[in-house]
Amino acid sequence: MSSLRSFALVAAALVLGACGNQDRTAADSSAGAVSADKTDIGHPLSATPAAGGAAQVTATDAKSVRLASEYKLTDQTFQQFVKASDSLAMLRKRDPGVRATLDQDISDAANGTQVSAYDAGIKHLESNVEVNNAIVGSGISVPDYFVASIAIAQAERFLDSPQAAPPTPALQDNIKFLQQHRAELRAMRARDRVQ
């Protein structure tokens, strides 16, 4: 029953997020949301937005999505996240094995397969030694990186219209935090795009 409740919470959060902003463009989709400044905030293969360009959120990651709604960004965790994302962007650029791992579709979206493992998004990042080590070497665990990637994307989506954000425990604080760190966020996004 607890996984049904988790699923219901995730579904409610996604519906609230989808309904929270009435002036979205066609570019704002379930496969990678776009904020008001048209910044891509999702892995192209993930239905739930995730920052950093590496995390893919699957239907099995409901626990991480719930934790992201409670995750409060701090200077330390944000710096660790940016450092890990930068390391992954460099690795992706120079290592074809890392690029193949990060580009692999692990979701069951539109391909008729089912993701069988719980926490598939986290396990996917941990499955490649170089990816795992780049994240951990930045001072953040893979599960924390994964949850932070969702929390950052959720907050980034509402940077320019915080009043439209759903009332989750940490979202307003995270929006304010990211508003103060826009330059770092944009720089990270720019490095993610240069692949």
Buried (B, 14 or more C-beta within 10 A) or exposed (E): EEEEEBBEBBEEBBEBBEEBBEEBEEEBEEBBBBBBEEBBBBBEBBBBBBBBBBBBBBBBBBBBBBBBBEBEBEEEBBBBBBBBBBBBBBBBEEBEEBBEBBEEBBBBBEEEEEBEEEBBBBBBBBEBEBBBEBBBEBBBBBBBBBBBBBBBBBBBBBBEBBEBBBEBEBBBBBBBBBBEBEEEBEEBBEBBEEE
